[in-house]
Amino acid sequence: MPPSAVGALCHAGEVSVTWRHLPASAREIALAAGEAVAAAQERDPVAYEAAVERLTGADRSGLVLGVAVRLLLEETHPDGLDGDDVRQVLEGCVRSAADWLPAVDPHVVLVLLAGALGVYDPGDDDNPPGPAAVARHAPLLVADLVSAAGRPLDGYLAAAFTEIERTERQD
């Protein structure tokens, strides 16, 4: 999807998404992701742990957050990403999170970035992160990218669900 299309999807004006039109499992992902990203932005480890626990139990939350990360990367880097850009995003996320969440794992954040960019092959990784690690780290990355984009998360989640639905219909 070209960055201009991402902008159109994510910035269609004031967003007041209730997620009522989504299946229950998708609503759970949206609500838990919103809570986790807000807790990460507020640097609230107690609220973050509760939201991460919900995300861990939500099937396909990693897919949704991965698509949101890709959309955010496309928007915040409209001319594409190079190695320096990836390093800056990785370092910024890890440094920001380490201040209040010392167990942040740079390898997992790198895997999330590489996965969102379509260059990660779990078969080549001796220690691929599991769903719990993805649920613990993806909101940190999303929170940093949403802050950089200067837009609310809801638009990116809505765009992620739309893209996933479109992809599944084409398959």
Contact map, one row per residue, 1 for C-alpha under 8 A:
111011000000000000000000000000000000000000000000000000000000000000000000000000000000000000000000000000000000000000000000000000000000000000000000000000000000000000000000000
111111000000000000000000000000000000000000000000000000000000000000000000010000000000000000000000000000000000000000000000000000000000000000000000000000000000000000000000000
111111100000000000000000000000000000000000000000000000000000000000000010011001000000000000000000000000000000000000000000000000000000000000000000000000000000000000000000000
011111110000000000000000000000000000000000000000000000000000000000000000000000000000000000000000000000000000000000000000000000000000000000000000000000000000000000000000000
111111111000000000000000000000000000000000000000000000000000000000000000000000000000000000000000000000000000000000000000000000000000000000000000000000000000000000000000000
111111111100000000000000000000000000000000000000000000000000000000000010011000000000000000000000000000000000000000000000000000000000000000000000000000000000001000000000000
001111111111000000000000000000000000000000000000000000000000000000000000001000000000000000000000000000000000000000000000000000000000000000000000000000000000000000000000000
000111111111000000000000000000000000000000000000000000000000000000000000000000000000000000000000000000000000000000000000000000000000000000000000000000000000000000000000000
000011111111000000000000000000000000000000000000000000000000000000000000000000000000000000000000000000000000000000000000000000000000000000000000000000000011001000000000000
000001111111000000000000000000000000000000000000000000000000000000000000000000000000000000000000000000000000000000000000000000000000000000000000000000000011011000000000000
000000111111110000000000000000000000000000000000000000000000000000000000000000000000000000000000000000000000000000000000000000000000000000000000000000100010000000000000000
000000111111111000000000000000000000000000000000000000000000000000000000000000000000000000000000000000000000000000000000000000000000000000000000000000000010000000000000000
000000000011111000000000000000000000000000000000000000000000000000000000000000000000000000000000000000000000000000000000000000000000000000000000000000000000000000000000000
000000000011111100000000000000000000000000000000000000000000000000000000000000000000000000000000000000000000000000000000000000000000000000000000000000000000000000000000000
000000000001111110000000000000000000000000000000000000000000000000000000000000000000000000000000000000000000000000000000000000000000000000000000000000000110000000000000000
000000000000011111000000000000000000000000000000000000000000000000000000000000000000000000000000000000000000000000000000000000000000000000000000000000000100000000000000000
000000000000001111100000000000000000000000000000000000000000000000000000000000000000000000000000000000000000000000000000000000000000000000000000000000000100010000000000000
000000000000000111111000000000000000000000000000000000000000000000000000000000000000000000000000000000000000000000000000000000000000000000000000000000000000000000000000000
000000000000000011111100001001000000000000000000000000000000000000000000000000000000000000000000000000000000000000000000000000000000000000000000000000000000000000000000000
000000000000000001111110001000000000000000000000000000000000000000000000000000000000000000000000000000000000000000000000000000000000000000000000000000000000000000000000000
000000000000000001111110000000000000000000000000000000000000000000000000000000000000000000000000000000000000000000000000000000000000000000000000000000000000000000000000000
000000000000000000111111111000000000000000000000000000000000000000000000000000000000000000000000000000000000000000000000000000000000000000000000000000000000000000000000000
000000000000000000011111111000000000000000000000000000000000000000000000000000000000000000000000000000000000000000000000000000000000000000000000000000000000000000000000000
000000000000000000000111111100000000000000000000000000000000000000000000000000000000000000000000000000000000000000000000000000000000000000000000000000000000000000000000000
000000000000000000000111111110000000000000000000000000000110000000000000000000000000000000000000000000000000000000000000000000000000000000000000000000000000000000000000000
000000000000000000000111111111000000000000000000000000000000000000000000000000000000000000000000000000000000000000000000000000000000000000000000000000000000000000000000000
000000000000000000110111111111100000000000000000000000000000000000000000000000000000000000000000000000000000000000000000000000000000000000000000000000000000000000000000000
000000000000000000000001111111110000000000000000000001100100000000000000000000000000000000000000000000000000000000000000000000000000000000000000000000000000000000000000000
000000000000000000000000111111111000000000000000000000100100100100000000000000000000000000000000000000000000000000000000000000000000000000000000000000000000000000000000000
000000000000000000100000011111111100000000000000000000000000000000000000000000000000000000000000000000000000000000000000000000000000000000000000000000000000100000000000000
000000000000000000000000001111111110000000000000000000000000000000000000000000000000000000000000000000000000000000000000000000000000000000000000000000000000000000000000000
000000000000000000000000000111111111000000000000001101100000000000000000000000000000000000000000000000000000000000000000000000000000000000000000000000000000000000000000000
000000000000000000000000000011111111100000000000001000100000000010000000000000000000000000000000000000000000000000000000000000000000000000100000000000000000000000000000000
000000000000000000000000000001111111110000000000000000000000000000000000000000000000000000000000000000000000000000000000000000000000000000000000000000001100000000000000000
000000000000000000000000000000111111111000000011001000000000000000000000000000000000000000000000000000000000000000000000000000000000000000000000000000000000000000000000000
000000000000000000000000000000011111111100000011101100000000000000000000000000000000000000000000000000000000000000000000000000000000000000100000000000000000000000000000000
000000000000000000000000000000001111111110000001000000000000000000000000000000000000000000000000000000000000000000000000000000000000000000110110000000000000000000000000000
000000000000000000000000000000000111111111000000000000000000000000000000000000000000000000000000000000000000000000000000000000000000000000000010000000000000000000000000000
000000000000000000000000000000000011111111111011000000000000000000000000000000000000000000000000000000000000000000000000000000000000000000000000000000000000000000000000000
000000000000000000000000000000000001111111111001000000000000000000000000000000000000000000000000100000000000000000000000000000000000000000110010000000000000000000000000000
000000000000000000000000000000000000111111110000000000000000000000000000000000000000000000000000000000000000000000000000000000000000000000000011000000000000000000000000000
000000000000000000000000000000000000011111110000000000000000000000000000000000000000000000000000000000000000000000000000000000000000000000000000000000000000000000000000000
000000000000000000000000000000000000001111111001000000000000000000000000000000000000000000000000100100000000000000000000000000000000000000000000000000000000000000000000000
000000000000000000000000000000000000001111111111000000000000000000000000000000000000000000000000000100000000000000000000000000000000000000000000000000000000000000000000000
000000000000000000000000000000000000001100111111100000000000000000000000000000000000000000000000000110000000000000000000000000000000000000000000000000000000000000000000000
000000000000000000000000000000000000000000011111110000000000000000000000000000000000000000000000000000000000000000000000000000000000000000000000000000000000000000000000000
000000000000000000000000000000000011001000011111111000000000000000000000000000000000000000000000000000000000000000000000000000000000000000000000000000000000000000000000000
000000000000000000000000000000000011101100111111111100000000000000000000000000000000000000000000000000000000000000000000000000000000000000000000000000000000000000000000000
000000000000000000000000000000000001000000001111111110000000000000000000000000000000000000000000000000000000000000000000000000000000000000000000000000000000000000000000000
000000000000000000000000000000000000000000000111111111000000000000000000000000000000000000000000000000000000000000000000000000000000000000000000000000000000000000000000000
000000000000000000000000000000011011000000000011111111100000000000000000000000000000000000000000000000000000000000000000000000000000000000000000000000000000000000000000000
000000000000000000000000000000010001000000000001111111110000000000000000000000000000000000000000000000000000000000000000000000000000001100000000000000000000000000000000000
000000000000000000000000000000000000000000000000111111111000000000000000000000000000000000000000000000000000000000000000000000000000001000000000000000000000000000000000000
000000000000000000000000000100010000000000000000011111111100000000000000000000000000000000000000000000000000000000000000000000000000000000000000000000000000000000000000000
000000000000000000000000000110011000000000000000001111111100100000000000000000000000000000000000000000000000000000000000000000000000001000000000000000000000000000000000000
000000000000000000000000000000000000000000000000000111111110100000000000000000000000000000000000000000000000000000000000000000000011001100000000000000000000000000000000000
000000000000000000000000000000000000000000000000000011111110000000000000000000000000000000000000000000000000000000000000000000000000000000000000000000000000000000000000000
000000000000000000000000100110000000000000000000000001111111100000000000000000000000000000000000000000000000000000000000000000000000000000000000000000000000000000000000000
000000000000000000000000100000000000000000000000000000011111100000000000000000000000000000000000000000000000000000000000000000000000000000000000000000000000000000000000000
000000000000000000000000000000000000000000000000000000000111111100000000000000000000000000000000000000000000000000000000000000000000000000000000000000000000000000000000000
000000000000000000000000000010000000000000000000000000110111111110000000000000000000000000000000000000000000000000000000000000000000001000000000000000000000000000000000000
000000000000000000000000000000000000000000000000000000000001111111000000000000000000000000000000000000000000000000000000000000000010011001000000000000000000000000000000000
000000000000000000000000000000000000000000000000000000000001111111100000000000000000000000000000000000000000000000000000000000000000000000000000000000000000000000000000000
000000000000000000000000000010000000000000000000000000000001111111110000000000000000000000000000000000000000000000000000000000000000000000000000000000000000100110010000000
000000000000000000000000000000001000000000000000000000000000111111111000000000000000000000000000000000000000000000000000000000000000000001100100000000000000100100000000000
000000000000000000000000000000000000000000000000000000000000011111111100000000000000000000000000000000000000000100110000000000000000000001000000000000000000000000000000000
000000000000000000000000000000000000000000000000000000000000001111111110000000000000000000000000000000000000000000010000000000000000000000000000000000000000000100010000000
000000000000000000000000000000000000000000000000000000000000000111111111000000000000000000000000000000000000000000000000000000000000000000000100000000000001101100000000000
000000000000000000000000000000000000000000000000000000000000000011111111100000000000000000000000000000000000000010010000000000000000000000001100100000000000000000000000000
000000000000000000000000000000000000000000000000000000000000000001111111110000000000000000000000000000000000000000011000000000000000000000000000000000000000000000000000000
001001000000000000000000000000000000000000000000000000000000000000111111111000000000000000000000000000000000000000000000000000000000000000000000000000000001000100000000000
000000000000000000000000000000000000000000000000000000000000000000011111111100000000000000000000000000000000000000000000000000000000000000000100110010000001000000000000000
000000000000000000000000000000000000000000000000000000000000000000001111111111000000000000000000000000000000000000000000000000000000000000000000100000000000000000000000000
011001000000000000000000000000000000000000000000000000000000000000000111111111010000000000000000000000000000000000000000000000000000000000000000000000000000000000000000000
001001100000000000000000000000000000000000000000000000000000000000000011111111000000000000000000000000000000000000000000000000000000000000000000000010000000000000000000000
000000000000000000000000000000000000000000000000000000000000000000000001111111000000000000000000000000000000000000000000000000000000000000000000100110000000000000000000000
000000000000000000000000000000000000000000000000000000000000000000000000111111111000000000000000000000000000000000000000000000000000000000000000000000000000000000000000000
001000000000000000000000000000000000000000000000000000000000000000000000111111110000000000000000000000000000000000000000000000000000000000000000000000000000000000000000000
000000000000000000000000000000000000000000000000000000000000000000000000000011111000000000000000000000000000000000000000000000000000000000000000000000000000000000000000000
000000000000000000000000000000000000000000000000000000000000000000000000010011111100000000000000000000000000000000000000000000000000000000000000000000000000000000000000000
000000000000000000000000000000000000000000000000000000000000000000000000000010111111110000000000000000000000000000000000000000000000000000000000000000000000000000000000000
000000000000000000000000000000000000000000000000000000000000000000000000000000011111110000000000000000000000000000000000000000000000000000000000000000000000000000000000000
000000000000000000000000000000000000000000000000000000000000000000000000000000001111111000000000000000000000000000000000000000000000000000000000000000000000000000000000000
000000000000000000000000000000000000000000000000000000000000000000000000000000001111111100000000000000000000000000000000000000000000000000000000000000000000000000000000000
000000000000000000000000000000000000000000000000000000000000000000000000000000001111111110000000000000000000000000000000000000000000000000000000000000000000000000000000000
000000000000000000000000000000000000000000000000000000000000000000000000000000001111111111000000000000000000000010000000000000000000000000000000000000000000000000000000000
000000000000000000000000000000000000000000000000000000000000000000000000000000000011111111100000000000000000000000000000000000000000000000000000000000000000000000000000000
000000000000000000000000000000000000000000000000000000000000000000000000000000000001111111110000000000000000000000000000000000000000000000000000000000000000000000000000000
000000000000000000000000000000000000000000000000000000000000000000000000000000000000111111111000000000000000000000000000000000000000000000000000000000000000000000000000000
000000000000000000000000000000000000000000000000000000000000000000000000000000000000011111111100000000000100110010000000000000000000000000000000000000000000000000000000000
000000000000000000000000000000000000000000000000000000000000000000000000000000000000001111111110000000000000000000000000000000000000000000000000000000000000000000000000000
000000000000000000000000000000000000000000000000000000000000000000000000000000000000000111111111000000000000000000000000000000000000000000000001000000000000000000000000000
000000000000000000000000000000000000000000000000000000000000000000000000000000000000000011111111100000000000100000000000000000000000000000011001000000000000000000000000000
000000000000000000000000000000000000000000000000000000000000000000000000000000000000000001111111110000011100100000000000000000000000000000000000000000000000000000000000000
000000000000000000000000000000000000000000000000000000000000000000000000000000000000000000111111111000000000000000000000000000000000000000000000000000000000000000000000000
000000000000000000000000000000000000000000000000000000000000000000000000000000000000000000011111111100000000000000000000000000000000000000000000000000000000000000000000000
000000000000000000000000000000000000000100100000000000000000000000000000000000000000000000001111111111010000000000000000000000000000000000010000000000000000000000000000000
000000000000000000000000000000000000000000000000000000000000000000000000000000000000000000000111111111110000000000000000000000000000000000000000000000000000000000000000000
000000000000000000000000000000000000000000000000000000000000000000000000000000000000000000000011111111000000000000000000000000000000000000000000000000000000000000000000000
000000000000000000000000000000000000000000111000000000000000000000000000000000000000000000000001111111000000000000000000000000000000000000000000000000000000000000000000000
000000000000000000000000000000000000000000001000000000000000000000000000000000000000000000000000111111110000000000000000000000000000000000000000000000000000000000000000000
000000000000000000000000000000000000000000000000000000000000000000000000000000000000000000000000111111110000000000000000000000000000000000000000000000000000000000000000000
000000000000000000000000000000000000000000000000000000000000000000000000000000000000000000000000010011111000000000000000000000000000000000000000000000000000000000000000000
000000000000000000000000000000000000000000000000000000000000000000000000000000000000000000000100110011111100000000000000000000000000000010000000000000000000000000000000000
000000000000000000000000000000000000000000000000000000000000000000000000000000000000000000000100000000111111100000000000000000000000000010000000000000000000000000000000000
000000000000000000000000000000000000000000000000000000000000000000000000000000000000000001000100000000011111110000000000000000000000000000000000000000000000000000000000000
000000000000000000000000000000000000000000000000000000000000000000000000000000000000000000000000000000001111111000000000000000000000000000000000000000000000000000000000000
000000000000000000000000000000000000000000000000000000000000000000000000000000000000000000000000000000001111111100000000000000001000110010000000000000000000000000000000000
000000000000000000000000000000000000000000000000000000000000000000000000000000000000000001001100000000001111111110000000000000000000000011001000000000000000000000000000000
000000000000000000000000000000000000000000000000000000000000000000000000000000000000000001000000000000000111111111000000000000000000000000000000000000000000000000000000000
000000000000000000000000000000000000000000000000000000000000000000000000000000000000000000000000000000000011111111100001000000001000000000000000000000000000000000000000000
000000000000000000000000000000000000000000000000000000000000000001000000000000000000000000000000000000000001111111110000000000000000010001000000000000000000000000000000000
000000000000000000000000000000000000000000000000000000000000000000001000000000000000010001000000000000000000111111111000000000000000000000000000000000000000000000000000000
000000000000000000000000000000000000000000000000000000000000000000000000000000000000000000000000000000000000011111111111000000000000000000000000000000000000000000000000000
000000000000000000000000000000000000000000000000000000000000000001000000000000000000000000000000000000000000001111111111100000000000000000000000000000000000000000000000000
000000000000000000000000000000000000000000000000000000000000000001101100000000000000000000000000000000000000000111111110000000000000000000000000000000000000000000000000000
000000000000000000000000000000000000000000000000000000000000000000000100000000000000000000000000000000000000000011111111000000000000000000000000000000000000000000000000000
000000000000000000000000000000000000000000000000000000000000000000000000000000000000000000000000000000000000000001111111000000000000000000000000000000000000000000000000000
000000000000000000000000000000000000000000000000000000000000000000000000000000000000000000000000000000000000000001111111100000000000000000000000000000000000000000000000000
000000000000000000000000000000000000000000000000000000000000000000000000000000000000000000000000000000000000001001101111110000000000000000000000000000000000000000000000000
000000000000000000000000000000000000000000000000000000000000000000000000000000000000000000000000000000000000000000100011111110000000000000000000000000000000000000000000000
000000000000000000000000000000000000000000000000000000000000000000000000000000000000000000000000000000000000000000000001111110010000000000000000000000000000000000000000000
000000000000000000000000000000000000000000000000000000000000000000000000000000000000000000000000000000000000000000000000111111000000000000000000000000000000000000000000000
000000000000000000000000000000000000000000000000000000000000000000000000000000000000000000000000000000000000000000000000111111000000000000000000000000000000000000000000000
000000000000000000000000000000000000000000000000000000000000000000000000000000000000000000000000000000000000000000000000111111110000000000000000000000000000000000000000000
000000000000000000000000000000000000000000000000000000000000000000000000000000000000000000000000000000000000000000000000001111110000000000000000000000000000000000000000000
000000000000000000000000000000000000000000000000000000000000000000000000000000000000000000000000000000000000000000000000000011111000000000000000000000000000000000000000000
000000000000000000000000000000000000000000000000000000000000000000000000000000000000000000000000000000000000000000000000010011111100000000000000000000000000000000000000000
000000000000000000000000000000000000000000000000000000000000000000000000000000000000000000000000000000000001001000000000000000111111110000000000000000000000000000000000000
000000000000000000000000000000000000000000000000000000000000000000000000000000000000000000000000000000000000000000000000000000011111110000000000000000000000000000000000000
000000000000000000000000000000000000000000000000000000010000010000000000000000000000000000000000000000000000000000000000000000001111111000000000000000000000000000000000000
000000000000000000000000000000000000000000000000000000010000000000000000000000000000000000000000000000000000000000000000000000001111111100000000000000000000000000000000000
000000000000000000000000000000000000000000000000000000000000000000000000000000000000000000000000000000000001000000000000000000001111111110000000000000000000000000000000000
000000000000000000000000000000000000000000000000000000000000010000000000000000000000000000000000000000000001000100000000000000001111111111000000000000000000000000000000000
000000000000000000000000000000000000000000000000000110110000110000000000000000000000000000000000000000000000000000000000000000000011111111100000000000000000000000000000000
000000000000000000000000000000000000000000000000000100010000000000000000000000000000000000000000000000000000000000000000000000000001111111110000000000000000000000000000000
000000000000000000000000000000000000000000000000000000000000000000000000000000000000000000000000000000011001100000000000000000000000111111111000000000000000000000000000000
000000000000000000000000000000000000000000000000000000000000010011000000000000000000000000000000000000000000100100000000000000000000011111111100000000000000000000000000000
000000000000000000000000000000001001100100000000000000000000000010000000000000000000000000000000000000000000000000000000000000000000001111111110000000000000000000000000000
000000000000000000000000000000000000100100000000000000000000000000000000000000000000000000001000100000000000000000000000000000000000000111111111000000000000000000000000000
000000000000000000000000000000000000000000000000000000000000000000001000000000000000000000001000000000000000100000000000000000000000000011111111100000000000000000000000000
000000000000000000000000000000000000100000000000000000000000000010011001000000000000000000000000000000000000000000000000000000000000000001111111110000000000000000000000000
000000000000000000000000000000000000110110000000000000000000000000000000000000000000000000000000000000000000000000000000000000000000000000111111111000000000000000000000000
000000000000000000000000000000000000000010000000000000000000000000000000000000000000000000011000000000000000000000000000000000000000000000011111111100000000000000000000000
000000000000000000000000000000000000000000000000000000000000000000001001100100000000000000000000000000000000000000000000000000000000000000001111111110000000000000000000000
000000000000000000000000000000000000000000000000000000000000000000000001000000000000000000000000000000000000000000000000000000000000000000000111111111111000000000000000000
000000000000000000000000000000000000000000000000000000000000000000000000000000000000000000000000000000000000000000000000000000000000000000000011111111100000000000000000000
000000000000000000000000000000000000000000000000000000000000000000000000000100000000000000000000000000000000000000000000000000000000000000000001111111000000000000000000000
000000000000000000000000000000000000000000000000000000000000000000000001001100000000000000000000000000000000000000000000000000000000000000000000111111100000000000000000000
000000000000000000000000000000000000000000000000000000000000000000000000000000000000000000000000000000000000000000000000000000000000000000000000011111110000000000000000000
000000000010000000000000000000000000000000000000000000000000000000000000000000000000000000000000000000000000000000000000000000000000000000000000011011111010000000000000000
000000000000000000000000000000000000000000000000000000000000000000000000000000000000000000000000000000000000000000000000000000000000000000000000010001111111000000000000000
000000000000000000000000000000000100000000000000000000000000000000000000000000000000000000000000000000000000000000000000000000000000000000000000010000111111100000000000000
000000000000001110000000000000000100000000000000000000000000000000000000000000000000000000000000000000000000000000000000000000000000000000000000000000011111110000000000000
000000001111001000000000000000000000000000000000000000000000000000000000000000000000000000000000000000000000000000000000000000000000000000000000000000111111111000000000000
000000001100000000000000000000000000000000000000000000000000000000010011000000000000000000000000000000000000000000000000000000000000000000000000000000011111111100000000000
000000000000000000000000000001000000000000000000000000000000000110010000000000000000000000000000000000000000000000000000000000000000000000000000000000001111111110000000000
000000000100000010000000000000000000000000000000000000000000000000000000000000000000000000000000000000000000000000000000000000000000000000000000000000000111111111000000000
000001001100000000000000000000000000000000000000000000000000000000010000000000000000000000000000000000000000000000000000000000000000000000000000000000000011111111100000000
000000000000000000000000000000000000000000000000000000000000000110110010000000000000000000000000000000000000000000000000000000000000000000000000000000000001111111110000000
000000000000000000000000000000000000000000000000000000000000000100000000000000000000000000000000000000000000000000000000000000000000000000000000000000000000111111111000000
000000000000000000000000000000000000000000000000000000000000000000000000000000000000000000000000000000000000000000000000000000000000000000000000000000000000011111111100000
000000000000000000000000000000000000000000000000000000000000000000000000000000000000000000000000000000000000000000000000000000000000000000000000000000000000001111111110000
000000000000000000000000000000000000000000000000000000000000000100100000000000000000000000000000000000000000000000000000000000000000000000000000000000000000000111111111000
000000000000000000000000000000000000000000000000000000000000000000000000000000000000000000000000000000000000000000000000000000000000000000000000000000000000000011111111100
000000000000000000000000000000000000000000000000000000000000000000000000000000000000000000000000000000000000000000000000000000000000000000000000000000000000000001111111110
000000000000000000000000000000000000000000000000000000000000000000000000000000000000000000000000000000000000000000000000000000000000000000000000000000000000000000111111111
000000000000000000000000000000000000000000000000000000000000000000000000000000000000000000000000000000000000000000000000000000000000000000000000000000000000000000011111111
000000000000000000000000000000000000000000000000000000000000000000000000000000000000000000000000000000000000000000000000000000000000000000000000000000000000000000001111111
000000000000000000000000000000000000000000000000000000000000000000000000000000000000000000000000000000000000000000000000000000000000000000000000000000000000000000000111111
000000000000000000000000000000000000000000000000000000000000000000000000000000000000000000000000000000000000000000000000000000000000000000000000000000000000000000000011111
